[in-house]
């Protein structure tokens, strides 16, 4: 049986084939596009979510690092301020001791006008006369007899330390104090005399300052002192009976920490994010752009929904050094609607500060919103392509396939590039934040340099470079680290050899450009260009970070790569510069606290610490310590004849001589005035006498040159040994001082060992430079009483 034939069969087959072709064409268009559309849609949603999480994580990490950095900076400022206060108390105590021993009660009492600074109530009170030697404190600026006044002395203290100084006299047994001398003045320019420091607070509790003073201890910390809120110090004043009769006060206003304040104001997070400081009462200490400083923002009824009280309470519940996130509603400008704000906070207990850094939530989510917008646009494009492909019919789907793939590929490449840029930025932020955190906790310069080089190796692994720093008080830079396989061609160079250091801004040179190449970058190894970025702090140059470019990113020119990497290098140096400045400042302060500025020798304070340590070591090992007391002969006559500048020259020359004559294990120091001390460990009596004779002959032979003339001077030396001449520090010092006294009385320019018979028995009372036995000032009686014994172990 044959197959049906006819036009209707051909038409049916054609229609069937056409339907099948249409169906096939539709499937060939719909299925791939549907799969692409679903895949891209799902990927867009994932990218949006990841971008949101990444933005929020990066912001939280940045906020956390910012607030921890500010907390560490505040701690550094606190320690520096307290170190200045302790140093100021020591200088004030030393200068007041020159007036004479303090005492109270001789003669008629003095009537003082007093004023309560809290209530403003004025009255008069009679107190025993307070004297320092022959100088007495009166309610006027100068002593009526014309003798040196206490007011003049504390003005010297104020001028020397640039710190306000105050003397307070004890009123009663409770410990209430009265300001009897001060450099602090009120708005009219008058000294703020007669102000009371109550022993108790308004709540009836004894003040911590009064409690420390009544125990005989020194108080250093934050307190509301005369003149305002300060990092302040109070040292007790003792009379002959070791009773507290008053106190010495110096202080640094917390508001004077301009560097810390500026560091807080300079913080910028995102578009409008910033750092802030609030005190525990809810008052702005540092606000954005300092526009609302001093404004009370806690408990504000006109800010409904803003939880500043909760923020302060949460901060105060944190442990010292602990940071925590906190979200609240806020507006930068009064009257604007409140918006959610993400922040990190810490509580700085020493100054009762809440330190925070925050930014608005919508700014944090902005990058993810941009990614979402890109995804929405790509979805719209895909939908249009999908509809157009269905309407184009079967004959056009092959032609349209290429046009459809092209925009899809471009969209995918755009999204991939965006993700790669976000990931690259995330890695860079993490590396820089880790570097900043490690630098804040570094204790040595070499440690900081190693951290910077490690970070450069992570960020620029295919390039080479080096870090050079400017040595203190020098015009030359020294290489302190390098990465890559190309070592520097020189180890040091002048600041003019680097264009970046010379001009104070980054210097980029590419192959074939007309920009001059830095001298230290000259070399034979191939490279595409160099970038040098200067490091500075407070306008002072500190060094430079230099890079040699070996490769570029795809589709990027060498100049674009160098510019981008120079920005990354600048971020590294911005973290290194303040930390390097702080560690150098701490080292300078430590050196100043133990060195005599005129002679360069150690001071008496360091000598006492060294002597105490060596005595304990000598007791353990059963060895001896020789102590020499040296006093320049007729030094007053030398000063009167040649002038005080010549005397200073002589003291410097003697200091250099003693430093040169000391062994590594010995200690030479300036004891005071023209008197010096040398501590020599492990020497017996004959050896100590021989060393002293050598030093005496060296001083006698020393030519002191001043204004073209040569002068000579002699020295008398008293020698005592531990434990031969004393079992305590005081006994050995007294024995050496008595031996020096006898050397002076015997005609000077000689050495006397404690216990030796005197060659002469003359009366030295008429000689102006014969020393007396040293006795501690009543102000220092407590510290001397606590000196450890030096008996046998």
Legacy VTK file of the C-alpha trace (Angstrom):
# vtk DataFile Version 3.0
C-alpha trace
ASCII
DATASET POLYDATA
POINTS 793 float
0.000 0.000 0.000
1.520 3.318 -1.094
2.046 6.499 0.908
-0.539 9.231 0.619
0.328 11.889 -1.858
-1.033 15.324 -2.648
-0.605 18.984 -1.852
-2.285 18.650 1.534
0.422 16.140 2.587
3.212 18.476 1.496
1.575 21.349 3.358
1.150 19.222 6.468
4.750 18.104 6.350
5.821 21.698 5.763
3.657 22.902 8.628
4.995 20.117 10.856
8.549 20.879 9.850
7.918 24.558 10.331
6.390 23.951 13.718
9.334 21.714 14.623
11.792 24.327 13.360
9.966 27.042 15.253
9.867 24.849 18.349
13.533 23.953 17.910
14.452 27.581 17.366
12.412 28.662 20.369
14.041 26.000 22.536
17.492 26.883 21.257
16.821 30.528 22.189
14.794 30.112 25.355
16.729 27.372 27.146
20.222 28.950 27.013
18.888 32.414 27.779
16.785 31.087 30.641
19.785 29.306 32.107
21.954 32.414 31.693
19.249 34.656 33.148
18.772 32.449 36.218
22.536 32.027 36.727
23.260 35.749 36.450
20.296 36.610 38.695
21.467 34.183 41.390
25.068 35.447 41.092
23.884 39.059 41.314
22.011 38.275 44.523
25.046 36.507 45.973
27.373 39.351 44.993
25.004 41.883 46.544
24.878 39.916 49.786
28.655 39.389 49.855
29.262 43.068 49.094
26.927 44.016 51.942
28.703 41.683 54.394
32.143 42.729 53.153
31.340 46.449 53.459
29.970 46.016 56.958
32.949 43.874 58.044
35.485 46.307 56.597
33.738 49.244 58.257
33.632 47.481 61.626
37.325 46.548 61.344
38.203 50.134 60.418
36.093 51.569 63.269
37.625 49.105 65.741
41.189 49.920 64.632
40.506 53.672 64.702
39.083 53.643 68.239
41.850 51.320 69.519
44.461 53.588 67.911
42.930 56.663 69.597
42.770 54.793 72.908
46.469 53.898 72.618
47.268 57.501 71.654
45.328 58.764 74.707
47.221 56.305 76.911
50.527 57.581 75.476
49.506 61.184 76.174
48.424 60.217 79.707
51.757 58.541 80.428
53.677 61.469 78.948
51.639 63.964 81.008
52.116 61.982 84.227
55.858 61.708 83.496
56.012 65.513 83.086
54.049 65.959 86.324
56.374 63.632 88.280
59.398 65.404 86.817
57.819 68.774 87.695
57.213 67.694 91.300
60.839 66.648 91.591
62.109 69.972 90.210
59.688 71.972 92.415
60.750 70.017 95.514
64.423 70.553 94.674
64.059 74.332 94.165
61.967 74.814 97.320
64.531 72.829 99.327
67.098 75.531 98.493
65.017 78.061 100.484
65.437 75.974 103.633
63.529 73.362 105.644
59.753 73.926 105.896
58.073 74.491 109.243
54.824 75.963 110.560
53.863 77.582 113.854
56.584 80.138 114.679
55.340 83.636 115.552
51.866 85.056 115.248
49.389 83.352 112.912
48.637 84.789 109.447
45.125 85.848 108.465
44.230 84.544 105.003
41.205 85.614 102.943
39.648 82.371 101.678
37.038 81.469 99.101
35.133 78.248 98.472
35.362 77.685 94.671
32.117 75.633 94.676
29.885 77.988 96.674
31.754 81.288 96.132
31.506 81.987 99.878
34.362 84.208 101.183
35.743 84.371 104.726
39.009 84.825 106.623
40.995 82.167 108.382
44.078 82.268 110.610
46.840 79.725 110.015
50.274 79.198 111.581
53.065 80.916 109.683
54.480 78.611 107.018
58.190 79.128 106.380
60.811 77.659 104.081
64.024 78.436 105.928
63.846 82.176 106.610
61.236 82.794 103.921
57.643 82.888 105.112
54.445 82.679 103.087
52.229 85.763 103.346
48.993 86.678 101.517
50.949 89.013 99.211
53.120 88.553 96.162
56.579 89.453 97.611
58.303 89.096 100.938
58.227 92.423 102.844
61.901 92.170 103.819
63.021 91.876 100.229
64.386 88.377 100.728
63.748 85.728 98.020
60.082 84.794 98.232
58.293 81.506 97.714
56.215 83.228 95.031
59.408 84.019 93.109
60.567 80.417 93.488
57.375 78.917 92.092
57.527 81.435 89.238
60.982 79.977 88.494
59.408 76.516 88.576
56.644 77.662 86.234
59.152 79.230 83.817
61.435 76.176 83.864
58.724 73.541 83.417
55.986 75.554 81.664
53.630 74.014 84.230
51.440 75.841 86.779
52.762 75.386 90.329
50.876 75.788 93.626
51.726 75.456 97.340
48.913 74.501 99.715
48.966 74.676 103.538
47.125 72.170 105.686
44.218 73.744 107.602
43.062 71.059 110.019
43.299 67.386 111.016
40.833 66.327 108.296
43.332 67.417 105.678
41.583 70.491 104.219
44.112 72.536 102.251
44.441 76.246 101.442
46.220 77.745 98.416
48.960 79.994 99.865
51.169 80.458 96.771
50.389 79.798 93.087
51.179 80.800 89.517
47.536 80.268 88.476
45.663 83.515 87.926
41.991 84.352 87.548
40.328 86.352 84.756
41.481 89.635 86.356
45.132 88.537 86.430
45.253 88.132 90.219
46.732 84.988 91.754
44.094 82.534 92.922
45.247 82.635 96.544
42.985 81.561 99.392
41.062 78.882 97.475
40.249 75.779 99.465
40.760 72.154 98.519
38.188 70.347 100.634
39.148 67.035 102.190
35.781 65.516 101.248
33.617 65.521 98.168
30.039 66.812 98.082
28.922 63.212 98.757
30.887 63.138 102.012
33.667 60.800 100.808
37.329 61.579 101.460
39.146 62.723 98.323
41.756 60.348 96.961
44.283 63.223 96.858
43.821 63.981 100.587
43.959 60.284 101.474
47.326 59.911 99.668
48.785 63.091 101.214
47.787 62.121 104.762
49.558 58.787 104.230
52.639 60.770 103.185
52.415 59.564 99.586
52.576 61.488 96.321
49.390 61.551 94.204
49.606 61.661 90.384
46.495 61.311 88.243
43.449 63.071 86.845
41.636 65.400 89.205
39.849 68.731 89.334
42.631 70.953 90.635
43.092 74.701 90.912
42.724 75.994 87.362
40.446 73.187 86.097
40.460 69.505 85.089
44.100 68.359 84.977
46.598 65.551 84.988
47.917 66.722 88.318
50.406 65.789 91.030
50.466 66.509 94.765
53.606 65.924 96.871
53.387 66.211 100.693
55.459 68.784 102.613
56.797 67.492 105.947
57.988 69.475 108.957
60.860 68.453 111.244
58.537 66.024 113.076
57.665 64.376 109.737
54.094 65.689 109.923
52.300 66.675 106.715
51.894 70.479 106.878
51.064 71.112 103.225
51.561 70.026 99.634
53.242 71.015 96.380
51.020 70.833 93.269
51.817 70.933 89.550
49.405 70.045 86.789
48.777 69.845 83.071
45.255 70.775 81.858
43.721 67.860 79.980
42.427 70.384 77.439
46.056 71.188 76.520
46.579 67.845 74.737
46.265 69.544 71.345
48.056 66.773 69.448
45.625 64.134 70.731
42.656 66.403 70.037
43.869 67.081 66.493
44.393 63.356 65.887
40.750 62.756 66.851
39.514 65.619 64.642
41.592 64.340 61.677
39.844 60.951 61.629
37.633 60.539 58.543
35.640 57.342 58.004
33.842 57.011 54.700
31.992 60.162 53.663
30.768 61.597 56.963
32.084 59.182 59.619
34.241 60.618 62.380
35.702 59.970 65.831
34.356 61.577 69.007
34.963 61.784 72.757
32.250 62.118 75.448
32.857 62.397 79.174
31.005 60.119 81.591
28.479 62.894 82.333
27.400 62.926 78.671
29.154 66.114 77.556
31.001 66.393 74.250
34.784 66.655 74.764
35.667 66.389 71.061
32.901 66.534 68.458
32.895 66.492 64.678
34.898 69.509 63.460
34.808 70.731 67.113
31.420 72.348 66.398
29.614 70.955 69.464
32.453 70.726 72.003
31.201 71.175 75.559
27.557 70.473 74.611
25.562 68.165 76.899
24.055 65.427 74.692
23.056 62.813 77.297
19.508 62.879 78.682
18.294 65.286 75.986
14.536 65.263 75.759
14.651 66.908 72.310
16.489 63.855 70.876
13.869 61.062 71.129
15.277 57.716 70.081
18.931 58.700 70.578
20.477 56.408 73.213
23.557 58.378 74.322
22.949 57.348 77.950
22.975 53.696 76.895
26.166 54.236 74.894
27.956 55.732 77.922
26.657 52.993 80.241
27.776 50.267 77.825
31.244 51.853 77.437
31.721 52.066 81.209
30.924 48.354 81.521
33.879 47.414 79.265
37.200 46.230 80.621
40.272 48.496 80.203
41.498 48.256 76.626
38.346 46.425 75.445
36.372 47.752 72.457
32.790 46.894 71.502
30.310 47.760 68.724
27.269 49.890 69.485
24.416 50.984 67.202
22.285 54.012 68.005
20.338 56.780 66.276
21.950 60.168 65.773
22.123 63.318 63.638
25.188 65.506 63.188
23.139 68.688 63.081
20.455 69.531 65.684
17.018 69.400 64.082
17.927 66.836 61.388
16.114 63.468 61.494
17.859 60.705 63.458
19.421 57.871 61.453
20.938 54.524 62.479
24.664 54.848 63.193
27.236 52.048 63.571
30.069 52.733 66.011
32.847 51.167 68.082
33.469 52.494 71.595
36.036 52.182 74.403
36.158 53.608 77.919
39.347 55.440 78.927
39.114 55.136 82.713
42.068 57.441 83.670
40.304 60.491 82.145
36.724 59.103 82.312
36.345 59.435 78.518
34.140 57.474 76.150
36.196 57.275 72.927
34.185 56.298 69.855
34.246 56.209 66.067
31.155 55.796 63.933
29.473 56.268 60.587
25.899 56.107 59.334
24.534 52.710 58.371
23.354 53.813 54.933
26.937 54.893 54.068
28.229 51.467 55.104
25.716 49.777 52.794
26.314 52.137 49.862
28.889 49.896 48.072
26.528 46.911 48.268
23.698 49.091 46.947
25.858 50.040 43.957
26.582 46.365 43.294
22.839 45.624 43.570
22.079 48.432 41.093
24.562 46.927 38.627
22.861 43.549 39.042
19.403 45.060 38.503
20.559 46.755 35.336
22.040 43.467 34.093
18.727 41.690 34.832
16.823 44.333 32.871
19.208 43.941 29.935
18.784 40.148 30.016
14.989 40.462 30.121
14.979 42.732 27.100
17.245 40.367 25.205
15.023 37.436 26.175
11.834 39.144 24.863
13.531 40.355 21.697
14.849 36.885 20.938
11.353 35.348 21.214
9.916 37.961 18.824
12.692 37.598 16.243
11.595 34.109 15.082
13.574 31.023 14.307
15.567 32.442 11.391
17.094 35.227 13.510
18.155 33.297 16.646
21.514 32.247 15.213
22.242 35.821 14.097
21.118 37.193 17.443
23.123 34.654 19.464
26.357 36.574 18.995
24.747 39.895 19.890
23.150 38.350 22.972
26.399 36.768 24.184
28.292 40.026 23.850
26.369 42.110 26.431
26.214 39.081 28.740
29.981 38.700 28.563
30.491 42.411 29.210
28.168 42.334 32.232
29.887 39.287 33.654
33.324 40.861 33.135
32.144 44.063 34.822
30.848 42.150 37.850
33.992 40.000 38.020
36.209 43.097 37.878
34.141 44.727 40.642
34.527 41.668 42.868
38.267 41.505 42.170
38.662 45.192 43.078
36.692 44.675 46.318
38.800 41.661 47.242
42.027 43.519 46.456
40.883 46.459 48.594
39.881 44.102 51.412
43.309 42.434 51.438
45.035 45.821 51.401
42.883 47.168 54.282
43.493 44.040 56.355
47.268 44.242 55.779
47.383 47.959 56.634
45.201 47.537 59.726
47.344 44.635 60.938
50.443 46.784 60.385
48.939 49.732 62.297
47.941 47.519 65.213
51.391 45.877 65.402
53.172 49.240 65.159
51.122 50.604 68.065
52.397 47.765 70.256
56.021 47.830 69.051
58.726 48.799 71.553
61.766 49.259 69.282
62.501 51.023 65.998
64.075 47.916 64.388
60.907 45.982 65.164
58.814 48.645 63.387
61.079 48.617 60.316
60.816 44.803 60.032
56.991 45.011 60.186
56.923 47.633 57.397
59.188 45.528 55.160
57.002 42.427 55.753
53.898 44.409 54.749
55.606 45.690 51.591
56.548 42.116 50.661
52.869 41.131 50.993
51.538 44.072 48.965
54.321 44.274 46.324
55.761 40.737 46.034
56.932 41.091 42.430
58.791 44.398 42.964
61.846 45.519 44.954
62.270 48.391 47.366
63.801 49.748 50.528
63.048 51.836 53.626
65.426 54.601 54.746
65.075 56.767 57.859
66.616 60.060 58.891
68.785 59.621 61.963
67.981 62.039 64.828
69.897 65.326 64.546
71.373 64.261 61.201
70.984 65.234 57.570
71.624 61.699 56.239
69.236 58.825 55.666
70.220 55.242 56.502
68.743 52.093 54.918
66.973 50.024 57.593
65.328 47.347 55.436
64.704 46.138 51.875
62.684 43.531 49.999
63.087 41.908 46.615
66.238 40.335 45.205
68.028 43.642 44.589
69.959 45.105 47.576
70.541 48.900 47.717
73.683 50.122 45.984
74.526 52.353 48.995
73.887 52.038 52.746
73.212 55.738 53.384
72.663 58.952 51.489
72.026 62.659 52.098
68.479 64.008 52.147
69.197 65.950 48.924
69.933 62.653 47.114
66.192 61.790 47.199
63.808 64.106 45.346
60.862 62.953 47.471
62.591 63.920 50.739
63.920 67.142 49.249
60.488 68.310 47.994
58.367 66.721 50.735
56.071 64.863 48.290
56.083 61.608 46.301
58.424 61.394 43.296
57.566 58.992 40.420
59.888 58.231 37.502
59.048 55.896 34.600
61.391 54.589 31.913
61.816 57.248 29.252
60.283 60.082 31.309
62.012 63.451 31.797
61.753 63.381 35.616
65.178 63.135 37.325
66.105 59.817 38.912
67.115 59.819 42.610
70.809 59.098 43.199
70.101 56.172 45.525
67.944 54.468 42.813
70.753 54.191 40.258
71.459 50.532 39.394
72.001 48.025 36.613
69.005 45.718 37.186
66.095 46.284 34.761
62.962 47.982 36.062
59.966 49.881 34.629
60.078 52.867 36.986
60.606 54.050 40.552
58.402 55.652 43.205
59.723 57.403 46.331
57.309 58.490 49.084
58.539 60.742 51.953
57.703 60.051 55.607
57.049 63.011 57.906
55.337 63.906 61.192
54.430 67.406 62.423
56.130 68.871 59.352
59.474 67.171 60.067
61.024 64.703 57.621
61.642 61.214 58.988
62.643 59.146 55.949
61.398 57.650 52.682
59.959 54.413 51.277
61.175 53.646 47.734
59.973 51.028 45.209
61.328 49.687 41.910
58.589 48.491 39.575
59.287 45.133 37.891
55.818 44.361 36.435
52.419 46.000 35.841
48.823 44.899 36.200
47.041 43.751 32.994
45.891 46.656 30.806
47.730 49.173 33.050
50.641 51.439 32.164
53.683 51.667 34.407
52.779 55.207 35.498
49.274 54.108 36.630
50.677 51.159 38.586
53.349 53.345 40.216
50.778 55.990 41.183
48.494 53.391 42.781
51.344 51.731 44.657
52.692 55.094 45.797
49.304 55.701 47.447
49.567 52.342 49.230
53.109 53.200 50.364
51.838 56.540 51.676
49.215 54.681 53.773
51.992 52.504 55.239
54.089 55.545 56.176
51.075 57.330 57.701
50.887 54.474 60.206
54.645 54.287 60.781
55.390 58.020 61.254
53.423 58.741 64.500
54.538 55.470 66.091
58.195 56.198 65.245
57.838 59.744 66.632
56.268 58.449 69.870
58.972 55.838 70.523
61.741 58.401 69.905
59.971 60.866 72.217
59.760 58.261 74.989
63.503 57.520 74.627
64.334 61.257 74.778
62.232 61.731 77.925
63.864 58.713 79.587
67.354 60.083 78.843
66.449 63.560 80.136
65.146 62.111 83.399
68.485 60.459 84.342
71.120 62.769 82.788
72.536 66.102 83.979
72.050 68.521 81.033
75.275 70.505 81.626
77.864 67.726 82.044
76.115 64.813 80.380
76.760 62.672 83.467
74.069 60.764 85.311
72.154 62.746 87.924
71.775 62.095 91.639
68.458 60.305 91.209
69.976 57.716 88.861
72.995 57.391 91.160
70.752 56.427 94.102
68.962 53.786 92.004
72.281 52.423 90.686
73.839 52.387 94.166
70.857 50.545 95.668
71.031 47.896 92.929
74.817 47.471 93.218
74.623 47.168 97.027
72.217 44.236 96.699
74.548 42.635 94.147
77.582 43.201 96.395
75.748 41.600 99.347
74.946 38.516 97.269
78.463 38.098 95.858
80.282 39.418 98.976
82.230 42.037 97.028
83.012 45.670 97.821
81.967 48.993 96.312
84.132 52.127 96.358
82.381 55.507 96.493
84.289 58.716 95.692
82.998 62.183 96.591
84.811 64.832 94.490
84.596 68.587 95.070
86.335 71.233 92.926
88.647 73.414 95.017
87.927 77.168 95.276
85.204 76.848 92.629
83.362 79.924 93.921
86.557 81.957 93.525
86.983 80.480 90.018
83.428 81.577 89.140
83.875 85.048 90.648
87.197 85.546 88.838
86.398 84.163 85.374
82.597 84.266 85.263
79.861 81.652 85.427
80.281 80.707 81.745
83.855 79.751 82.492
82.590 77.792 85.495
80.141 75.914 83.276
82.996 75.152 80.865
85.043 73.776 83.746
82.140 71.575 84.909
81.671 70.226 81.368
85.395 69.462 81.036
85.411 67.673 84.398
82.325 65.688 83.364
84.034 64.579 80.130
87.166 63.606 82.085
85.237 61.505 84.614
83.227 59.832 81.854
86.445 58.925 80.040
88.116 57.698 83.212
85.214 55.393 84.125
85.148 51.698 83.362
82.097 50.152 81.737
80.888 48.828 85.090
81.491 52.142 86.940
79.176 55.134 87.261
80.086 58.824 87.247
77.458 61.406 88.159
77.042 65.035 89.113
76.002 65.054 92.774
75.173 68.763 92.800
76.883 72.118 92.168
80.636 71.533 91.798
80.408 68.170 93.567
80.703 64.856 91.695
80.381 61.212 92.689
81.965 58.047 91.271
80.860 54.504 92.133
83.473 51.807 91.374
82.520 48.168 91.860
84.823 45.333 92.903
87.698 47.488 94.234
89.502 47.160 97.557
90.690 50.143 99.630
94.208 50.433 98.114
92.866 50.077 94.580
90.184 52.721 95.208
92.779 55.125 96.688
95.045 54.604 93.646
92.171 55.259 91.233
91.253 58.417 93.151
94.886 59.627 92.990
94.911 59.024 89.223
91.751 61.083 88.812
93.104 63.859 91.060
96.280 64.092 88.929
94.235 64.055 85.712
92.091 66.959 86.956
95.192 68.893 88.035
96.688 68.425 84.553
93.448 69.341 82.757
93.653 72.564 80.716
90.330 74.410 80.796
90.200 76.633 77.734
87.812 79.565 77.766
87.921 82.573 75.412
91.480 81.856 74.319
92.865 81.467 77.828
93.874 78.264 79.622
92.949 77.702 83.273
93.566 74.917 85.778
91.672 73.695 88.778
92.215 71.065 91.459
89.912 68.624 93.160
89.618 67.146 96.651
88.412 63.551 96.924
86.914 61.580 99.811
86.762 57.780 99.427
84.647 55.252 101.365
83.945 51.547 100.758
80.988 49.300 101.337
80.845 47.363 103.615
84.145 48.478 105.137
82.965 51.976 106.148
79.216 51.493 106.442
76.418 48.946 106.215
73.837 51.319 104.695
73.801 53.748 101.812
73.568 56.687 104.221
76.567 55.517 106.250
78.812 55.063 103.207
77.781 58.451 101.762
78.389 60.099 105.123
81.809 58.430 105.446
82.833 59.581 101.950
81.544 63.096 102.649
83.505 63.284 105.930
86.626 62.083 104.125
86.105 64.841 101.532
85.654 67.337 104.398
88.988 66.253 105.834
90.695 66.496 102.430
89.476 70.098 102.169
90.614 70.878 105.710
94.058 69.338 105.053
94.808 71.793 102.249
92.794 70.483 99.251
94.081 68.824 96.066
94.389 65.482 97.828
92.689 62.135 98.441
91.505 61.005 101.884
90.262 57.464 102.510
87.651 57.127 105.254
89.347 56.030 108.477
92.791 57.445 107.536
94.368 59.893 110.051
94.170 63.554 108.962
97.529 65.095 107.991
96.396 68.435 109.452
93.871 69.595 111.988
93.225 73.122 110.723
89.918 74.945 111.241
88.214 75.110 107.808
85.274 77.209 108.885
86.379 80.236 106.883
86.652 78.360 103.555
83.582 78.880 101.472
83.738 75.574 99.573
84.417 73.161 102.462
81.308 70.918 102.359
79.256 69.974 105.356
77.869 66.509 106.060
74.956 65.895 103.716
71.577 65.560 105.386
68.309 64.940 103.537
65.863 67.825 103.245
62.688 67.386 105.330
60.754 67.323 102.097
62.746 64.203 101.099
62.795 62.662 104.566
60.343 59.985 103.546
62.328 58.799 100.523
65.565 58.615 102.553
63.863 56.710 105.329
62.874 54.011 102.869
66.427 53.465 101.511
67.351 49.756 101.817
70.040 48.550 104.214
73.430 47.474 102.881
74.322 44.841 105.483
75.980 41.545 104.647
73.798 39.029 102.850
LINES 1 794
793 0 1 2 3 4 5 6 7 8 9 10 11 12 13 14 15 16 17 18 19 20 21 22 23 24 25 26 27 28 29 30 31 32 33 34 35 36 37 38 39 40 41 42 43 44 45 46 47 48 49 50 51 52 53 54 55 56 57 58 59 60 61 62 63 64 65 66 67 68 69 70 71 72 73 74 75 76 77 78 79 80 81 82 83 84 85 86 87 88 89 90 91 92 93 94 95 96 97 98 99 100 101 102 103 104 105 106 107 108 109 110 111 112 113 114 115 116 117 118 119 120 121 122 123 124 125 126 127 128 129 130 131 132 133 134 135 136 137 138 139 140 141 142 143 144 145 146 147 148 149 150 151 152 153 154 155 156 157 158 159 160 161 162 163 164 165 166 167 168 169 170 171 172 173 174 175 176 177 178 179 180 181 182 183 184 185 186 187 188 189 190 191 192 193 194 195 196 197 198 199 200 201 202 203 204 205 206 207 208 209 210 211 212 213 214 215 216 217 218 219 220 221 222 223 224 225 226 227 228 229 230 231 232 233 234 235 236 237 238 239 240 241 242 243 244 245 246 247 248 249 250 251 252 253 254 255 256 257 258 259 260 261 262 263 264 265 266 267 268 269 270 271 272 273 274 275 276 277 278 279 280 281 282 283 284 285 286 287 288 289 290 291 292 293 294 295 296 297 298 299 300 301 302 303 304 305 306 307 308 309 310 311 312 313 314 315 316 317 318 319 320 321 322 323 324 325 326 327 328 329 330 331 332 333 334 335 336 337 338 339 340 341 342 343 344 345 346 347 348 349 350 351 352 353 354 355 356 357 358 359 360 361 362 363 364 365 366 367 368 369 370 371 372 373 374 375 376 377 378 379 380 381 382 383 384 385 386 387 388 389 390 391 392 393 394 395 396 397 398 399 400 401 402 403 404 405 406 407 408 409 410 411 412 413 414 415 416 417 418 419 420 421 422 423 424 425 426 427 428 429 430 431 432 433 434 435 436 437 438 439 440 441 442 443 444 445 446 447 448 449 450 451 452 453 454 455 456 457 458 459 460 461 462 463 464 465 466 467 468 469 470 471 472 473 474 475 476 477 478 479 480 481 482 483 484 485 486 487 488 489 490 491 492 493 494 495 496 497 498 499 500 501 502 503 504 505 506 507 508 509 510 511 512 513 514 515 516 517 518 519 520 521 522 523 524 525 526 527 528 529 530 531 532 533 534 535 536 537 538 539 540 541 542 543 544 545 546 547 548 549 550 551 552 553 554 555 556 557 558 559 560 561 562 563 564 565 566 567 568 569 570 571 572 573 574 575 576 577 578 579 580 581 582 583 584 585 586 587 588 589 590 591 592 593 594 595 596 597 598 599 600 601 602 603 604 605 606 607 608 609 610 611 612 613 614 615 616 617 618 619 620 621 622 623 624 625 626 627 628 629 630 631 632 633 634 635 636 637 638 639 640 641 642 643 644 645 646 647 648 649 650 651 652 653 654 655 656 657 658 659 660 661 662 663 664 665 666 667 668 669 670 671 672 673 674 675 676 677 678 679 680 681 682 683 684 685 686 687 688 689 690 691 692 693 694 695 696 697 698 699 700 701 702 703 704 705 706 707 708 709 710 711 712 713 714 715 716 717 718 719 720 721 722 723 724 725 726 727 728 729 730 731 732 733 734 735 736 737 738 739 740 741 742 743 744 745 746 747 748 749 750 751 752 753 754 755 756 757 758 759 760 761 762 763 764 765 766 767 768 769 770 771 772 773 774 775 776 777 778 779 780 781 782 783 784 785 786 787 788 789 790 791 792
